[in-house]
Amino acid sequence: MKHPDTLSSPLRYRAAACLDRMLLLLVLAGVALFILYPIVSVVATSLFRDGQFTLEYYQALFTEKNAGLIRNSLFVATLSSLGSVTLSFLIALNVYTLRGRSDSLIRSGLLLTMISPPFVSALAYIMLFGRRGIITHQLLGLSINPYGWHGVVILQIIGSISFATLMLLTAFDHLDARLILASRDLGASPGETLRHVILPLIRPALLSVLLMLFTMNLADFGTPIVIGGSFRVLATEAYLQVISSSNLGRASAISVMMVPAAAAAFYCYSRAMKQEERVRMDGRDSAVPTPYTPSRPIALLARGATVLFFAVMALKYGMILLSSLSNTASGTLTFTLKYWGDLPRSQWSSFGHSLVYSAVAAAGAAFLGILLSYFTTRRKLPGMRAVEFMASLPYIIPGTFFGLGYVAAFSHEPIYIRGTAGILILNMLFRQVSLTNKSANAHFATLNPNLEHAARDLGANRLQILFGVLFPILRSSFVTGFVSIFTSCMTSVGAVIFLISPGKNLASAELFQSIENGRYGVASVQAVLLILVTVGINLAFTAGSKRTKQRRKPYVFTA
């Protein structure tokens, strides 16, 4: 008589195969329904009115009235992007030439400054340099108007430096030190080495970062609304068309106009990554430390940019903390907890919503990202590369575009979920799913497939291999993806601002509303809470990850 386990094996394998197909269907349906469908809906909304094809919304963009908005948008986005890339290059060059503790401290500081709620820079800027600002009015006795294009450019530069510097540091870290040594051995000066060796090698990364920042600044509506004053740009017009006029067609057309820049940025970024991989392969075996020391003027400029940036960051965060605990209405600095008491209960519930929605979205995005990578990279199923590219679209296009897509797609039948918590969670989840997917792809590339072959030879089915073998190994990718996505969801506002409904508000949107209403003390409290919660979650997961690695013992194979 056969053993019962032997009899149940075919049934077990069929059940596992069925569940495997269901997981694949989950990934495909998710990408189709919650990424492609919203994107197509935005384009369709901009091209159709009452069921009739029309170019009316696009023609309206090129009227004399809107020509100024286009010029303003291009001017501010270009100036901000160039300023950010220039300062970021100097900071990255400074870090590249440093050694030991200073290098690690600056990198950690850059990571910490990225964990920042939206509009914090604008809030600090108003309180420091506004008409009643601490520096301009109380210290210098001046009454300066902080609003206008110059304020928008300054804040966009400040807000982009951390991201741009970390991107450029990746390119610097993969430079082949042997090329720099060869340049110096041939008699090139530090300036000539910088101009003819280093700059050409990182030029693709510089171009990709420049275009990515241009796209981000072009789609930024919050900074121009808060600090722009009468200076208007396309992104603010798109926001106002939805919020004030409910003109979804015109807002969609404006958002579609921003996509070509995003597509160009993604193309250049892909090219830069391919070139970076070639550089990495060329310099992989080189154990030579960084042999480059810049000339004294360049070194002073790079160190000055680094010191200036961190001084501004310290001033910004210090001002936010001080404003949450003090009052200057009487002309003197008075410490108080009044603003903490003024925080309405509804805003405490918004913090709860943000925590829950962000945690659910982060867990779901991390899980789906690993599944997508598994079916694409490991199983190599036909057509999955195209699905993976589609999944990366929300990360490429402006956030407002993706948010408008959910308004256009899910405000009517057959899928009517507007006004629910589900639409917020789904928007957060599918906007960030590509982040874990890329991390898992890199992890899969280092895994030996023989491990899976051995499990299959021992009788494991595909689900057992996925959840029993691969997922434990990919735990670090899941945790890293979860923390990064959670942080992004807690601090982002562009994609979800159109989806918030009564009773379903988020902390970042409450912060935006407080600044718009001039409640700067309450806004400071909200900013401090967002920073503390986000940094606390990051530190907790980092500490937990370190303890897990310390407890994990290496496998010892004996003959």
N, C-alpha and C positions, 0 to 999 in steps of 0.2 A: 504493500500500500504506500502511495506517495505521501510525503510529509505535507501537512496543511499549508505551510509557508510556500512550498513549491506550487501547490494548486492555486494559491492566491496571487502568485507572482505576475501572471499575465494580466489579471484584473488590476493589480497595483500599478503596473506599467501603463495600462490604458488610462487609468485615472490620472496618473502623473502627466501623460501626454496631453490629456484634455485640459488640465490646469495650466500646462505650459502654453497651449494655444490661447487660453483665456488671458494669460498675462501679456502675450504678444498683442492680442486684440485690445487690451486695456491701453497699451502704449500707443497703438495706431489710432484708436478712437479718440484718445486724449489729445494727440497732436492735431488730428483732423478737426475735432469739434471746438477745442479751446485755444488753438493757435491759428490754423488756416482759416477757419470760418470767420472769426473776428476780423482778421486782416482783409479778407475778401469783402466783408460787410462794410468796412470803412471805405474801400475803393468804390464799391457799388453805391454807397450813400452819396459819395462825391460826384458820381456820374449820372445818377437817376433822381428824378423828382416826380413824385406821384406816378411812378411806374414808367415814366418817359425819359429816354436818354437825353441828356443835356450837358453842355459845357458851361452853363451859366455860372456855377460856383467858381470855376477856374478863371473865367473871363472877369469876374468881379475882383479877383486878386490883382489884376494888372491895370486897374483904373488908377487915375492920378492920385486919388485919395490913399490907396493902398501901396502905391509905389514907395512912399516914405516908410511904411512899415517894413517892406522888403529891404530897402537900403539900411534902415536902422538895424535890422536883424543881422544882415551880412557884415555890417561895420562892427557891431559889438562882438559877434561870434568870432570874427577874424582877429580882432585886436586882443580879445581875451585868450584865445587859443595860442597865439604867438607869444604873448606874455607868459602864459603858463608853461609852455614848452621851453622857453628860454631859461626861466628860473629853475625849472625841473632839471634841465640838462646840467646847469651849474651845480645843483645840489647832488645829482647822481654822480657827476664827475668828482666832487669832493668825497663822497662816500667811497667811490671806487679806489681812490688813492689813500684811504685811511686803512688802519690796521687795528685788530684786536677789539677792545671794549668800545671804542668810539664808533666803530662801524656798526656793531650790534645795537648800541643805544639809539643811533639815528634811525636805523631800520625799524626798531620797535616803536620809536616815536612817530614815524610815518604811518605805521599800522594803526596806532592809537588815534591819530588825528583823523583817520578815515572813518572812525566810529563816531559820527557826528550827526545829530538830527538836522533836518533841513531848516534853512532860514536862521540858524544860529549866528552865522557870520553877519547876516543883515541886522539881526537884533543887536549884536555887540557893536556894529558899526554905527547904528543910530544912537545908541546910548553913549558912545565915546565921542562921536564927531557930529552929532545932530545940533540943532539950534540951541538945545539945552544940554549938550553933551558934556561929559566930565572933563574931557581934554579941551575941546574948543571953547566952551562957555565958562566953565568954572575955573580952569587953570589959565587959559589964555585970554579970557574975556571977549571972545569972538562970537559972532552969530553967523555961522556959515550954513548955507543950504546944502545938505548932503545928498540930495536927490538929483537924479539925472543919469546920463549915459556913463559918466565917469565913475559913479558909485556902482553901477552894474558891472562895469569892466573890472574894477578892483575886487569886488566880491566873487566874481566868476573865476578870476585868477587865483585868489586865495583858496577857493573851494576845490580847485582842480589840481593843485600842486602835489598833494600826497599821492593821488592816483597816478598822475603822469610820472612822478619820480620813481615809484615802484615799478611801473612798466619799463622805464628806461634802465633801471638797475638790472632787470632781467637780461637786457641786451649787453650791458657792460659786463655782467658776471660771466657771460659766455664768449667774451673776446679771447682770441688766441694770443696768449702772452708772447709767444715766439715771434709773432709779426712785429710787436712793439720792440722787442729786443733786437730784431734784425734792423729795424729803422734806426735805433740808437747806435748800433754797431757800425752802420753805414754813415754816421756822422750827422744825422738829422737832429735839429734842435727840438726841445719840448713842444714849441709852437708848431713846427713842421710836422712832428709826429701826430699831434692832435689834428691838424688840418688834413694831412694826407693819408693817415692810417686809421685813427680812431673814428673820426667823423664819417668817412665812407662806409666803415663797417656797421655803424649804428644808424646810418641814414634811413634805411627802411623802417626801423623802429621809431625814429623821430617823425617820419612822415605819417605812419599809422597812428601814433599818439596824437599828432596834430589834427588829423582828420576826425579821430574819435572825440577829441575835445571840442572840435568845431560842431560836431553833431549834437553833443551834450549841451553846449551853450546855445545852439540854435533852438533846441527844444525846451530850454529853461524858461518857464513862465513865472515861477515864484519870485526870483530875484528882481526881474523888471517890475513886477506888480508892487513889491514891497518897497523897493528903493529907486525905481525908475522915475517916479513922479509922472510928469506929462510925457516922458519919453516912452513910446510904445513900440513893441516888436510883434512879429507874427505869432509867436507862442502865446503871448498875453491875449492877443486877439482871438485865437482859437479857444482859449479858456473862457473868455468873456462871452463868446458866441454861444457856448453851451450853457454856462451858468446864468447869464443875464438874458439872452435872447432865445435860448433853446433852438438855435439854428445849427442843427447837427450837420447838415449838408455842407455849409460853408466851413465849419470847423474841421470836417473830414478833408475837404480840399486843401486847407492850410497844412494839415498833418501830412497828407500825401506829398505835398511839395517838399517836405523835409526829408523824405525817404532817400532820394538819390544821393545826398551827402552821406547818409548812413551806409548805403550800399557801397559807395566808394571807400569809406573808412574800413568796412569789413574786408573788402577786396585787398586793400593795401596791408591791412593787419595780417591776412592770410599769407600774403607774399612775404611779409616780414618774418612770420613764424617759420616758414619753409627755409628762408635764408638763415634764420637763427639756428635751425636744426643742423644745417650744413656747417655753420661755424662751430657748433657744439661738437659735432663729429670730428672736425679738424683739430680741435684743441683738447679733446677728451683726455689724451695721454700726457698732456703737458702739466707737470707739477710745478712749473715756474711761478713764483709769486708775482703779483702785479709789479712790473718793472718801470711803470710810468710815474714820473714826478713832474707836475705841470710847472711852467715858469712862475716866477713870483707874482706878477700881476694877475695871472689867471687863478693861481692858488688863493690869493687874497679875495678875488672876486667870488670864487666858488664858496669859500668859507664865510664870506660876508652874506651871501645869499642864504646859506644854511642857517646862520645865526639869526638873520632877519626873519626868516620864515618861522622858526620856533619861537622867537620873541613875539611875533604876531599871534601865534597859536596860544601861547601862554596868556597874552593880554586878552584874547578873545574868550577863552574859557574862564579866566579869572574874573572878567567883567560879568559874564553870565552868572557865575556863582555869587559874586558880590551883589548884583542887582536882585537876586532872589532873596537876599537877606538884609537889604538896606533900602532906604528911601531918601531921595535928594530933593523932594518937593519943597522943603523949607529953605533950600539953599545950602544946607549942610548935610553931611553924610550921617544918617541915623540908622542904626541897626534895628531891624524889626522882623517879626515872623508873620506880618500881616498878609503878605501875598500867599503864603502857604495856607493860611486860613481862608483866603478869598477863592481858592481853587474850588469850583463847584463839584458837587458829587457826581454830576454827569460826566465830568472830565476824568474822574477816577475810574468810572466804568469804561471810558474810552481806553484807558491804559490796560484794563482787563481785556477788552476786545483785541487790542494790538498784540498783547502777549499770547492769547489763545490762537488768534488767526495766524500770527507769524509762526508759532510753533507747529501748528498743523500743516501750514503751507511748506515750511522748511523740511519737515519729515517726509511729506508727500513728494516734494521736488527731489530730495536726495534719493528716495527709493526709486522713483521713475527714472531719474538720471542714470542710476546704476543699471536698471533694467534695459534702458535704451542702449547703453554702452555694451551690455552683455549680448544683446541680439545683433548689434552692429559689428562689434569688434571681435567677439568670441565665436558667435554662431555664424557670422558673415552671411546673414540671410539676404536674398536678393531685394534690392530696393531700399534697404535700411539706411544706406548712406544718404539717400535723398530725404528720408524721414528725419535723420539726425540734423541735416541742414535746416529743414523746416522747423525743428525744435529750437534751433539757435536764432531764428528770426526775431522773437520778442526781445532777445538780448542785444540785437543789432539796431532795431528801429527805435525811435524815440518813445519814451514811456507814455506820453500823452496820446500817441497814435494807438498804442495797445489798449489804453484805457478807453478811448473812444470806440475802439473795435468791440469791446464788451457792451458798451451802451447800444451800439448799432445792432449787435447780434442777439442780445439777450433781453431786449426790452419788449419783445413780442413773441408770439407763438412761432415755432413749435417749442422753443426753449425759453420760457419766461422766468428768469431768476433775479431780475433787477430788484433791488431793495432788500435782498437777503444777505445773510453772512456768507452763503455759498459763493456768490459772485466775487466777493472780495478775496476769499481764500483761493478760488480757482485762478483769479488774475495774478495773485502773488505767486502761486505755485508754478504756473506754466510760464511766467515771465522769467523765472530763475532756474528752470529745470536744466538748461544747458550748462550751468555752472558745474553741477556735480557730474554731468555727462563728460565734460572735458577732463575733469579730475580722474574719473574712473577709466577713461580711455588711456591716460598716462599710466595708471596703475596696472591695467590689463597688459600693457606692453611689456611690463617687467615680470609678469607671471609665466612660469614654465607650464605649457599645456600638458606636459606629461603627468602633472598632478591630477588633472581631470581625467586623463586616459586611465590612470591607475584606479581612480574611483569607479569609472565605468566598468573596468575589468573585474572589479570586486562586486559588481551587480547594482551599483547605484544608478537610479534614473536621473533624468535631467533636473527635476526639482530638488532632489537630494544633493546633486552636485552644486546647484545654484545656491541653495540656502544652507547646506551643510559644509560646503567646501569653500566656495567663492566669497559668499557674503561675510564670513568671519575674517577672511583675509582683507576684504575691502572695507573693514570697519573704519579705518582711518579716513578713507575717502568719504564715507557716509557722515562721520562726525565733522570733518572739515567743511563739507558741503552744508550740513545742517547749521553750523554756527555762522557761516558766511551768509547763507540765505536768510536766516533769522535776523541777523544784523541789518541786512538790506531791507527786509520787510518792515522792520520796526522804524527805520529812518526814512523810507521813501514815501513820496506823496504824489509824484507826477502821474503814475498809472492808475492810482485808486481814487484820485480826487473827484472824478466824475461818477464814481460808483457808490459813494457814501450816501446813506439815507438816515432818516431819524431813527435813533436807537441803535444804529450800527456805525457810529463814528469811530475814528481812530485817533490815537494820541498825536501823530504827526499832523493830521488835518486840524485838530484842535489848536495846536501850536500856531499853525498858519492863520487861523481865524483870530486868535488872540493878538497877533502882530498886526493884522489888518485893522482890527478895532482899536489899536493903540494901547492895549493893556500889556505894556512891556514887563511889568513886575510879575504878573501871572505867567506870561510867556517864558520868562526866565526860570520860573519854578518848573514849568512843563519841560523845558529844555534840560534842566538839571536831572529831573526824574528819568527822562529818556536816556540821557548819557549814563547815569548810574545803572539803570536796568540793563542796557545793552553791554556796557563794559563788564558788569557783574556776570552776565551769562557767558561772555567770552572767556573771562578768567576762570569761571567754574569748569567749563568744558576743557580748557587747556590744562588745568590742574588734574582733572579726572583722567585725561588722556595720558599725562605723564605717570600717574600712579598705575594705570593699566599696563603701560610699557615696563615699569619697574617690576611689577608682579609677574609679568610674562617671562617664563624661563625658556631658554633656547632648547631646541631638541638636540639630543645627543644620540648619535647612531653608533652602535658598537657591532663589531663583527660577531 
